[in-house]
Amino acid sequence: MNNQKFDSIIFDCDGVLVDITQSYDKTIDKTCRYILKEFAGINSIIIDHKIIDGFKTSGGFNDDVDLTYAAVLSLYTSDKLNKEPSEFIYQVISNTDKTGIGSVQSYLESICDISEFLSKLGSLDDRHNNLVYSIFDQIFFGPELYKKLFGKHSKFSEKGMISNDKVILSVSLLQILQKEFGQKLAVVTGRGFESILYSLKDLLDYFDIKNSAFLEDESRNLAKPNPATLIRAMQSMESKNCLYVGDSMEDYMMAKDVKQAGYTTTFCAIVGTSTNPEDRRKLFAESGVEMILESINDIPKVLNLV
């Protein structure tokens, strides 16, 4: 593809700029098992990459806290119904759609009374009073960053799982892209600003932060695949033809909705950070994705920049 086709590049963060398999993915499992043991007396199965990918394939789980909430509810229900948990959770996944946690909760409520446990967990719309958010944030951010972000002391003393983020982005790649696209490099990510800054540090200086979006800091109704923040970024940068780089179905759905809104956007799927790259490649190919790459480091070659 000729680089002149695009006048801006906007990136997702997790799985694109940063490998999160040892950070966010591990936090999902640790949070789920802690809550089920401490608040329901259940010894949970491990939430592995197959379960995580299963939920994310629906396109409704950009927020890993939502995914954790779905896993917690599913395993609580399996215990209450005396179902085999590793089988039941895939039954739930098969009844999940792009509405994400809404579809999971509706399905589980249709087969079991989980109202008491839902009340114990709290609403996802109230981050500061939701049990899943609280435990997830404490485990992910660690005591120091958690205190900085929320003004509270963590009940855990271990370092945050965010320290396991593996940064893929490099100065050399950014310099190549900046030479061609100037200041029209931005980020639209589910992370909050402080979280991405912690991992990327000075690399974030290469992006147009003012016209980026950090969805953890915004209203939940703007979560992917809602295209509003991507449209906002394109409008602010006066971009007519954007390349959006992501790694998930909700990223792809968001980019498609931007096109339906009258904007020109091409989606580039990154599969190399997936725990099963070939399955992820197949999923995107069958969905009609035009550009599928192993890594962001392949972008300059594909765009004929090198």
SERO-4910 file (N, C-alpha, C, O; in steps of 0.05 Angstrom, whole numbers):
BEGIN
 pado doro    nc1    nc2    nc3   cac1   cac2   cac3    cc1    cc2    cc3    oc1    oc2    oc3
  Met    A     17    -24      0      0      0      0     18     25      0     37     27     15
  Asn    A     11     44    -16     26     69    -18     20     86      6     -3     90     13
  Asn    A     41     97     19     37    113     43     20    138     38      8    149     56
  Gln    A     19    147     13      3    171      7    -27    166      9    -43    185      9
  Lys    A    -35    141     12    -63    136     15    -73    146     43    -97    152     46
  Phe    A    -55    147     62    -63    155     89    -50    181     97    -27    187     90
  Asp    A    -65    197    112    -54    222    121    -51    223    152    -42    242    163
  Ser    A    -59    200    165    -55    198    194    -54    168    201    -65    151    187
  Ile    A    -41    163    224    -41    136    235    -49    138    265    -37    153    280
  Ile    A    -69    123    272    -79    123    300    -77     95    310    -85     76    297
  Phe    A    -65     92    334    -60     66    346    -77     60    370    -84     77    386
  Asp    A    -85     34    372    -93     23    398    -67     18    413    -45     19    402
  Cys    A    -69     13    439    -45      9    455    -40    -21    461    -21    -33    452
  Asp    A    -58    -33    476    -54    -60    486    -55    -80    463    -74    -82    447
  Gly    A    -34    -97    462    -31   -116    440    -20   -104    414    -17   -119    395
  Val    A    -15    -78    414     -5    -65    391     21    -51    397     42    -58    386
  Leu    A     20    -31    414     44    -17    423     58    -32    446     82    -30    451
  Val    A     42    -47    461     51    -61    485     40    -90    484     16    -94    479
  Asp    A     57   -109    491     49   -137    494     38   -140    523     53   -136    542
  Ile    A     13   -147    526      0   -148    552     -5   -176    563    -20   -179    583
  Thr    A      6   -196    550     -1   -224    558      8   -230    586     -4   -248    599
  Gln    A     28   -216    596     37   -221    624     28   -199    643     35   -200    667
  Ser    A     13   -180    633      3   -159    651    -27   -159    653    -38   -169    673
  Tyr    A    -41   -149    634    -71   -148    635    -83   -176    636   -101   -181    652
  Asp    A    -73   -194    619    -84   -221    618    -81   -235    645    -99   -249    654
  Lys    A    -58   -232    657    -53   -245    683    -70   -232    705    -79   -245    724
  Thr    A    -75   -205    702    -92   -191    722   -121   -202    720   -134   -204    741
  Ile    A   -131   -207    697   -158   -219    694   -160   -244    710   -179   -248    725
  Asp    A   -140   -262    707   -141   -288    721   -138   -284    751   -154   -296    767
  Lys    A   -119   -268    760   -114   -264    789   -139   -251    802   -146   -259    825
  Thr    A   -151   -232    789   -174   -218    800   -198   -237    803   -211   -238    823
  Cys    A   -202   -252    782   -225   -271    781   -222   -291    804   -241   -296    819
  Arg    A   -199   -303    806   -195   -324    826   -196   -312    855   -206   -326    873
  Tyr    A   -186   -288    859   -187   -276    885   -215   -270    894   -223   -277    917
  Ile    A   -231   -258    877   -258   -251    884   -275   -275    889   -290   -276    909
  Leu    A   -273   -296    872   -289   -320    876   -282   -334    902   -299   -345    916
  Lys    A   -256   -334    909   -248   -348    933   -256   -332    958   -267   -343    977
  Glu    A   -250   -306    958   -255   -289    982   -284   -282    986   -293   -278   1009
  Phe    A   -300   -279    965   -327   -270    968   -349   -290    961   -372   -285    964
  Ala    A   -340   -314    951   -360   -335    945   -350   -362    954   -365   -382    952
  Gly    A   -326   -364    964   -315   -390    974   -312   -410    952   -314   -434    956
  Ile    A   -305   -400    928   -302   -418    904   -273   -418    895   -261   -397    892
  Asn    A   -262   -441    891   -236   -444    879   -239   -445    849   -248   -465    838
  Ser    A   -231   -424    836   -236   -420    808   -216   -435    790   -193   -441    798
  Ile    A   -225   -440    766   -207   -449    745   -190   -426    736   -196   -403    742
  Ile    A   -168   -431    722   -151   -410    711   -165   -398    687   -174   -412    669
  Ile    A   -165   -371    686   -176   -357    663   -153   -355    643   -137   -336    644
  Asp    A   -152   -373    624   -129   -374    605   -135   -358    580   -157   -346    577
  His    A   -116   -359    561   -119   -343    536   -143   -352    519   -154   -336    504
  Lys    A   -150   -377    521   -172   -387    505   -199   -375    514   -216   -367    498
  Ile    A   -202   -373    540   -226   -361    551   -226   -331    545   -246   -320    537
  Ile    A   -203   -318    549   -201   -289    544   -207   -283    514   -223   -265    508
  Asp    A   -195   -298    496   -200   -295    468   -229   -301    460   -240   -288    443
  Gly    A   -240   -321    474   -268   -328    469   -287   -305    474   -304   -299    457
  Phe    A   -284   -292    497   -300   -269    503   -295   -246    484   -313   -233    474
  Lys    A   -269   -241    478   -262   -218    461   -270   -221    432   -274   -201    418
  Thr    A   -273   -245    423   -281   -250    395   -309   -238    390   -315   -231    367
  Ser    A   -325   -235    411   -352   -224    408   -352   -195    400   -371   -185    388
  Gly    A   -329   -181    405   -327   -153    399   -338   -135    420   -340   -110    416
  Gly    A   -346   -146    443   -358   -129    464   -342   -127    490   -352   -119    510
  Phe    A   -316   -135    488   -300   -135    513   -274   -120    509   -252   -132    513
  Asn    A   -275    -95    501   -251    -79    500   -240    -73    529   -216    -72    533
  Asp    A   -258    -71    548   -251    -66    576   -246    -92    590   -264   -109    592
  Asp    A   -221    -97    599   -214   -122    612   -228   -126    639   -231   -148    648
  Val    A   -237   -104    651   -253   -107    676   -280   -119    669   -290   -136    684
  Asp    A   -292   -111    647   -317   -123    638   -313   -153    634   -330   -169    642
  Leu    A   -291   -160    621   -285   -189    616   -282   -204    642   -292   -226    646
  Thr    A   -268   -192    661   -264   -204    688   -291   -208    701   -297   -229    713
  Tyr    A   -308   -187    700   -335   -188    712   -351   -211    699   -365   -225    714
  Ala    A   -349   -214    673   -363   -235    659   -354   -263    668   -370   -281    672
  Ala    A   -327   -265    671   -316   -291    680   -324   -297    708   -331   -320    715
  Val    A   -324   -277    726   -332   -281    754   -361   -290    755   -368   -309    769
  Leu    A   -379   -276    741   -407   -283    741   -412   -311    730   -428   -326    740
  Ser    A   -397   -317    709   -401   -344    696   -393   -366    715   -407   -386    717
  Leu    A   -370   -363    728   -360   -385    746   -376   -386    772   -380   -408    783
  Tyr    A   -386   -363    781   -404   -364    804   -430   -379    797   -439   -396    813
  Thr    A   -441   -374    773   -465   -387    765   -461   -417    761   -478   -433    768
  Ser    A   -438   -424    749   -432   -453    745   -431   -468    771   -441   -490    773
  Asp    A   -420   -455    792   -419   -467    818   -447   -470    830   -454   -490    842
  Lys    A   -463   -449    827   -490   -449    838   -507   -470    824   -525   -482    837
  Leu    A   -503   -474    799   -518   -494    784   -505   -522    784   -516   -541    772
  Asn    A   -482   -524    798   -467   -549    799   -459   -559    771   -460   -582    765
  Lys    A   -450   -539    755   -441   -546    728   -410   -547    727   -397   -534    744
  Glu    A   -399   -562    709   -370   -563    706   -360   -536    695   -368   -528    673
  Pro    A   -344   -521    711   -338   -493    704   -324   -490    677   -330   -471    662
  Ser    A   -305   -507    670   -290   -504    645   -307   -509    621   -300   -500    599
  Glu    A   -329   -523    624   -348   -527    602   -369   -505    602   -377   -494    581
  Phe    A   -378   -497    626   -400   -478    628   -391   -450    617   -407   -436    605
  Ile    A   -366   -443    623   -358   -416    614   -358   -413    584   -362   -391    573
  Tyr    A   -353   -435    570   -354   -434    540   -383   -434    531   -389   -423    509
  Gln    A   -401   -445    547   -430   -443    541   -438   -414    542   -454   -404    526
  Val    A   -428   -400    563   -434   -371    565   -422   -355    541   -435   -338    530
  Ile    A   -397   -362    534   -384   -348    512   -400   -351    486   -403   -333    470
  Ser    A   -412   -375    482   -427   -380    458   -453   -364    458   -466   -361    437
  Asn    A   -461   -353    481   -486   -337    482   -479   -307    486   -496   -291    495
  Thr    A   -454   -299    479   -445   -272    482   -445   -258    455   -438   -270    435
  Asp    A   -452   -232    455   -452   -217    430   -437   -191    434   -424   -187    454
  Lys    A   -439   -173    415   -424   -148    415   -432   -129    438   -419   -109    442
  Thr    A   -454   -135    451   -462   -118    474   -445   -126    499   -448   -113    520
  Gly    A   -429   -146    497   -410   -153    518   -423   -162    544   -438   -181    544
  Ile    A   -416   -148    566   -425   -156    592   -455   -157    594   -467   -172    609
  Gly    A   -469   -140    579   -498   -139    579   -509   -166    570   -528   -176    582
  Ser    A   -498   -178    549   -508   -203    539   -501   -226    558   -517   -244    561
  Val    A   -478   -225    571   -470   -245    590   -489   -245    614   -499   -266    622
  Gln    A   -494   -221    625   -511   -219    648   -540   -227    642   -553   -241    658
  Ser    A   -550   -219    619   -577   -227    611   -580   -257    609   -599   -269    618
  Tyr    A   -560   -270    597   -561   -299    593   -560   -313    620   -576   -331    625
  Leu    A   -542   -305    638   -539   -318    664   -564   -313    681   -573   -332    695
  Glu    A   -576   -289    680   -600   -284    695   -624   -300    685   -643   -305    700
  Ser    A   -623   -308    659   -645   -324    648   -644   -353    657   -664   -367    655
  Ile    A   -622   -362    668   -620   -390    677   -615   -393    707   -615   -416    717
  Cys    A   -610   -371    721   -603   -373    749   -608   -346    763   -604   -325    751
  Asp    A   -615   -348    788   -618   -323    804   -591   -316    816   -581   -328    834
  Ile    A   -579   -295    805   -553   -286    814   -554   -258    826   -534   -244    829
  Ser    A   -578   -249    833   -583   -222    842   -567   -215    867   -556   -193    870
  Glu    A   -564   -234    886   -550   -229    911   -520   -224    905   -508   -206    917
  Phe    A   -509   -240    887   -480   -237    881   -476   -212    865   -455   -198    869
  Leu    A   -494   -205    847   -492   -180    832   -492   -156    851   -476   -137    847
  Ser    A   -508   -157    871   -509   -136    891   -483   -133    906   -474   -111    912
  Lys    A   -470   -156    911   -444   -156    925   -422   -144    908   -405   -130    918
  Leu    A   -424   -150    882   -403   -140    863   -406   -110    858   -386    -95    856
  Gly    A   -431   -100    856   -436    -72    850   -437    -67    821   -429    -84    804
  Ser    A   -446    -44    813   -450    -36    785   -424    -28    772   -407    -14    784
  Leu    A   -420    -37    747   -396    -29    732   -396      0    725   -376     12    718
  Asp    A   -420     13    726   -422     41    720   -411     58    743   -407     83    740
  Asp    A   -407     46    766   -396     60    789   -369     49    796   -367     32    814
  Arg    A   -348     58    782   -322     46    785   -312     47    814   -299     27    823
  His    A   -317     68    828   -305     71    855   -319     54    876   -308     50    897
  Asn    A   -342     42    869   -356     25    888   -361     -3    877   -378    -18    888
  Asn    A   -347    -10    856   -350    -36    844   -327    -54    853   -304    -47    851
  Leu    A   -334    -78    864   -314    -96    875   -294   -105    854   -270   -107    859
  Val    A   -303   -112    830   -286   -122    809   -266   -100    801   -242   -106    798
  Tyr    A   -276    -76    796   -258    -54    789   -237    -50    811   -213    -47    805
  Ser    A   -245    -50    836   -227    -45    858   -204    -65    860   -181    -57    861
  Ile    A   -211    -91    859   -191   -111    861   -173   -111    836   -149   -114    838
  Phe    A   -186   -109    812   -170   -108    787   -150    -86    787   -127    -90    781
  Asp    A   -159    -61    794   -141    -38    794   -118    -42    814    -95    -34    808
  Gln    A   -124    -53    837   -103    -56    858    -82    -76    848    -58    -72    852
  Ile    A    -91    -98    836    -72   -118    826    -56   -108    802    -32   -113    800
  Phe    A    -70    -94    784    -56    -85    760    -37    -62    765    -14    -63    756
  Phe    A    -45    -42    779    -29    -18    783     -8    -21    804     13     -8    803
  Gly    A    -12    -38    824      6    -40    846      2    -17    866    -12      3    860
  Pro    A     13    -20    891      7     -1    912     13     28    906     -3     46    912
  Glu    A     36     34    894     45     61    890     28     75    869     18     97    874
  Leu    A     24     63    846      9     76    824    -21     77    832    -35     95    824
  Tyr    A    -30     56    846    -58     56    854    -64     79    873    -84     92    871
  Lys    A    -45     84    891    -48    107    910    -48    133    894    -64    151    901
  Lys    A    -31    136    874    -29    160    859    -55    165    843    -65    188    841
  Leu    A    -66    144    832    -90    147    814   -116    150    830   -133    165    822
  Phe    A   -118    136    852   -144    134    866   -144    146    894   -164    149    907
  Gly    A   -120    153    904   -118    165    930   -125    145    953   -132    154    975
  Lys    A   -122    119    947   -128     99    967   -104     80    970    -88     78    952
  His    A   -103     67    993    -83     47    998    -92     20    987   -115     12    991
  Ser    A    -74      6    974    -80    -21    964    -78    -42    986    -62    -39   1004
  Lys    A    -95    -62    985    -93    -84   1004    -72   -104    996    -66   -123   1011
  Phe    A    -60   -100    972    -39   -118    963    -12   -104    964    -10    -80    958
  Ser    A      8   -119    972     35   -107    974     53   -113    950     74   -101    946
  Glu    A     45   -133    933     61   -141    910     61   -119    889     43   -102    887
  Lys    A     83   -118    874     85    -98    852     63   -103    832     54   -126    828
  Gly    A     54    -82    819     32    -83    800     39   -100    775     62   -100    766
  Met    A     19   -113    764     23   -129    740     30   -111    716     40   -121    696
  Ile    A     24    -85    718     31    -67    697     61    -67    691     70    -61    669
  Ser    A     77    -74    712    106    -75    708    114    -97    689    137    -98    680
  Asn    A     96   -116    683    101   -137    664     95   -130    635     99   -146    617
  Asp    A     85   -105    631     81    -96    603    107    -98    588    128    -91    598
  Lys    A    105   -108    563    129   -110    546    125    -90    523    108    -95    505
  Val    A    140    -68    523    137    -48    503    149    -56    476    172    -64    474
  Ile    A    132    -55    455    141    -63    428    149    -38    413    168    -39    396
  Leu    A    136    -16    418    141     10    404    170     19    409    182     15    430
  Ser    A    182     31    388    210     40    390    212     68    378    196     77    363
  Val    A    234     82    387    239    109    376    244    107    346    235    125    331
  Ser    A    258     87    337    264     85    308    239     83    291    237     95    270
  Leu    A    220     67    300    195     65    286    180     92    286    169    100    265
  Leu    A    179    105    309    165    130    311    177    151    293    163    168    282
  Gln    A    203    152    291    217    171    274    210    167    245    207    187    230
  Ile    A    209    142    236    201    136    209    173    146    203    168    159    183
  Leu    A    155    140    221    127    148    218    123    178    219    108    190    204
  Gln    A    137    191    238    135    219    241    145    234    217    135    255    210
  Lys    A    166    223    204    177    236    181    157    237    158    157    257    143
  Glu    A    140    217    156    120    216    135     94    229    142     80    241    125
  Phe    A     85    227    168     59    236    176     59    260    194     38    269    203
  Gly    A     83    270    200     85    294    217     72    290    244     78    270    258
  Gln    A     55    308    253     42    306    279     17    290    279      3    288    299
  Lys    A     10    278    256    -15    263    254    -11    234    263    -18    215    249
  Leu    A      1    231    287      3    205    300    -12    207    326     -7    225    342
  Ala    A    -31    190    331    -47    192    355    -54    164    366    -47    144    354
  Val    A    -66    164    389    -74    139    403   -103    141    410   -113    161    421
  Val    A   -118    119    404   -145    116    415   -145     89    428   -146     68    415
  Thr    A   -144     89    455   -140     65    470   -159     62    493   -169     82    504
  Gly    A   -164     38    502   -180     34    525   -167     41    551   -180     43    572
  Arg    A   -141     45    550   -126     52    575   -131     81    583   -140     98    567
  Gly    A   -124     87    608   -124    114    618    -97    126    612    -78    112    606
  Phe    A    -95    153    613    -70    167    606    -47    159    624    -26    153    614
  Glu    A    -52    158    650    -30    152    669    -20    123    665      4    118    668
  Ser    A    -37    106    657    -30     78    653    -12     75    628      9     61    629
  Ile    A    -19     88    606     -3     86    582     24    102    586     44     94    575
  Leu    A     23    124    601     47    139    606     67    122    622     91    124    618
  Tyr    A     57    107    641     74     90    658     90     71    641    114     67    647
  Ser    A     78     59    621     91     39    605    107     51    582    129     42    576
  Leu    A     96     71    568    110     82    544    130    105    551    149    109    536
  Lys    A    125    118    573    143    139    582    147    160    560    128    170    549
  Asp    A    173    167    554    178    188    534    169    182    506    167    200    490
  Leu    A    164    157    500    154    149    473    127    163    467    120    167    444
  Leu    A    112    169    488     86    182    485     89    210    474     70    221    464
  Asp    A    113    222    477    117    249    467    115    252    437    111    273    426
  Tyr    A    118    229    423    116    230    393     88    232    383     83    237    360
  Phe    A     68    227    401     40    227    393     26    254    398     34    269    416
  Asp    A      6    259    383    -11    282    388    -30    276    411    -52    265    406
  Ile    A    -22    281    435    -37    273    459    -63    289    460    -84    277    468
  Lys    A    -63    314    452    -87    330    454   -110    318    438   -133    320    445
  Asn    A   -103    306    415   -123    294    398   -125    264    399   -136    251    382
  Ser    A   -114    253    421   -116    224    426   -139    219    446   -151    238    456
  Ala    A   -146    194    450   -167    187    469   -158    165    487   -148    144    478
  Phe    A   -162    168    513   -155    148    534   -181    141    548   -190    154    567
  Leu    A   -193    120    538   -222    114    544   -227    107    573   -249    110    582
  Glu    A   -207     97    587   -211     92    615   -217    117    631   -229    116    652
  Asp    A   -209    140    620   -213    166    633   -239    179    624   -247    200    634
  Glu    A   -254    165    606   -278    177    595   -302    161    603   -300    140    616
  Ser    A   -326    170    595   -350    156    601   -351    128    589   -341    124    567
  Arg    A   -363    109    603   -364     81    594   -379     79    567   -374     60    552
  Asn    A   -397     97    561   -413     95    537   -396    102    512   -405     98    489
  Leu    A   -371    111    516   -353    117    494   -334     93    489   -317     95    471
  Ala    A   -337     72    504   -319     49    501   -322     37    472   -343     38    460
  Lys    A   -300     26    463   -301     12    437   -322    -10    438   -325    -23    460
  Pro    A   -336    -16    417   -332     -6    389   -345     20    382   -348     26    358
  Asn    A   -355     36    401   -366     62    395   -345     79    379   -322     82    389
  Pro    A   -351     88    355   -331    102    339   -327    132    346   -311    145    333
  Ala    A   -342    142    366   -342    170    371   -314    182    376   -308    203    365
  Thr    A   -298    169    392   -271    180    398   -252    178    374   -235    196    371
  Leu    A   -255    158    358   -238    156    334   -246    178    314   -229    190    302
  Ile    A   -272    183    311   -281    204    294   -271    231    305   -262    248    290
  Arg    A   -273    235    331   -264    259    344   -235    264    338   -226    287    332
  Ala    A   -218    243    340   -190    246    336   -184    254    307   -168    271    301
  Met    A   -198    241    288   -194    247    260   -203    276    254   -189    290    239
  Gln    A   -225    284    264   -235    311    260   -215    332    271   -209    352    257
  Ser    A   -205    327    295   -187    346    307   -160    348    292   -149    370    291
  Met    A   -151    326    281   -126    327    265   -131    334    236   -112    336    221
  Glu    A   -156    338    229   -164    344    201   -154    322    183   -143    327    161
  Ser    A   -158    297    192   -150    274    177   -173    265    158   -196    262    167
  Lys    A   -166    261    133   -186    252    113   -184    222    108   -203    210     98
  Asn    A   -161    210    115   -157    182    109   -138    170    129   -114    173    128
  Cys    A   -150    156    148   -135    146    172   -129    116    169   -146    101    160
  Leu    A   -106    108    179   -100     80    183   -102     75    213    -86     86    229
  Tyr    A   -121     59    221   -124     52    250   -112     25    255   -120      5    242
  Val    A    -94     23    274    -79     -1    280    -89    -13    307    -86      0    327
  Gly    A   -100    -37    306   -110    -49    330   -106    -79    329    -93    -90    311
  Asp    A   -116    -93    350   -111   -122    351   -136   -138    358   -135   -162    361
  Ser    A   -159   -124    360   -183   -138    369   -207   -134    351   -206   -116    334
  Met    A   -228   -150    355   -252   -147    339   -266   -121    344   -277   -109    326
  Glu    A   -265   -111    370   -278    -86    375   -263    -63    361   -275    -43    354
  Asp    A   -237    -65    358   -221    -45    343   -231    -45    314   -235    -24    302
  Tyr    A   -234    -69    302   -243    -71    274   -271    -60    271   -277    -46    252
  Met    A   -289    -67    290   -317    -58    289   -318    -28    291   -334    -15    277
  Met    A   -301    -16    308   -300     13    311   -291     26    284   -303     46    276
  Ala    A   -270     15    272   -260     26    247   -281     24    225   -284     42    208
  Lys    A   -296      2    225   -317     -1    204   -340     19    209   -350     30    189
  Asp    A   -347     24    234   -368     44    240   -360     72    232   -376     88    225
  Val    A   -334     78    235   -324    104    226   -328    107    196   -336    128    187
  Lys    A   -323     86    181   -327     87    152   -357     91    146   -363    106    127
  Gln    A   -374     78    161   -403     81    156   -412    109    163   -433    118    153
  Ala    A   -397    123    180   -404    150    187   -394    170    166   -398    194    170
  Gly    A   -381    160    145   -373    178    124   -343    185    124   -335    203    109
  Tyr    A   -328    172    142   -299    178    143   -284    155    130   -293    132    130
  Thr    A   -260    161    119   -244    141    106   -224    129    126   -205    143    133
  Thr    A   -228    105    133   -210     91    152   -204     63    143   -222     48    135
  Thr    A   -179     56    144   -171     28    138   -161     16    164   -146     28    179
  Phe    A   -169     -9    169   -161    -22    193   -137    -40    188   -137    -56    169
  Cys    A   -117    -38    205    -93    -55    204    -94    -72    229    -92    -62    252
  Ala    A    -95    -98    226    -96   -117    249    -68   -127    255    -53   -136    238
  Ile    A    -61   -126    281    -36   -137    291    -42   -164    305    -59   -164    323
  Val    A    -29   -185    297    -35   -211    308    -12   -224    323    -16   -244    337
  Gly    A     12   -213    321     36   -226    333     36   -227    363     50   -244    375
  Thr    A     21   -209    377     21   -209    406     -1   -228    417     -3   -232    441
  Ser    A    -17   -239    399    -37   -258    408    -24   -284    417     -3   -292    407
  Thr    A    -36   -298    436    -25   -324    445    -29   -345    424    -17   -366    425
  Asn    A    -47   -340    405    -50   -358    382    -53   -341    357    -75   -337    347
  Pro    A    -30   -332    346    -31   -314    323    -45   -324    299    -59   -309    285
  Glu    A    -43   -350    293    -56   -361    269    -86   -361    271   -100   -355    252
  Asp    A    -96   -367    295   -125   -365    299   -135   -336    296   -156   -331    284
  Arg    A   -119   -318    307   -127   -289    305   -125   -280    276   -142   -265    267
  Arg    A   -105   -289    262   -102   -282    233   -127   -292    218   -138   -278    201
  Lys    A   -134   -317    223   -157   -329    209   -183   -314    215   -199   -309    197
  Leu    A   -186   -306    240   -210   -292    248   -212   -266    233   -234   -259    223
  Phe    A   -190   -251    231   -191   -225    217   -194   -229    187   -209   -214    174
  Ala    A   -181   -249    176   -183   -254    147   -211   -261    139   -222   -251    119
  Glu    A   -224   -278    156   -252   -286    150   -271   -262    153   -293   -263    143
  Ser    A   -263   -242    169   -280   -219    174   -276   -197    153   -290   -177    153
  Gly    A   -256   -201    135   -252   -183    113   -232   -161    118   -232   -141    104
  Val    A   -215   -164    138   -194   -144    144   -174   -143    121   -164   -164    112
  Glu    A   -168   -119    113   -151   -115     89   -121   -118     95   -105   -127     78
  Met    A   -112   -110    119    -84   -110    125    -80   -125    152    -89   -116    173
  Ile    A    -66   -147    151    -60   -163    175    -30   -166    177    -17   -178    160
  Leu    A    -19   -156    199     10   -157    203     18   -171    229      2   -172    248
  Glu    A     42   -181    230     52   -193    255     57   -172    276     51   -176    299
  Ser    A     68   -149    267     77   -129    286     75   -101    274     75    -98    250
  Ile    A     74    -81    292     75    -53    283    101    -47    268    102    -29    252
  Asn    A    121    -63    274    147    -59    261    147    -66    231    165    -59    216
  Asp    A    125    -79    222    122    -85    193    109    -62    178    108    -62    153
  Ile    A     98    -42    192     83    -20    179    100     -5    159     90      0    137
  Pro    A    124      4    166    140     19    146    144      5    120    143     17     99
  Lys    A    149    -21    121    153    -36     97    128    -38     80    129    -35     56
  Val    A    105    -43     94     80    -46     80     72    -20     66     60    -19     45
  Leu    A     78      3     79     72     29     68     94     40     51     93     64     43
  Asn    A    113     24     44    136     33     27    151     56     38    159     74     23
  Leu    A    155     57     64    170     78     77    199     71     80    216     89     85
  Val    A    206     46     76    234     37     77    240     19     54    262      9     51
***
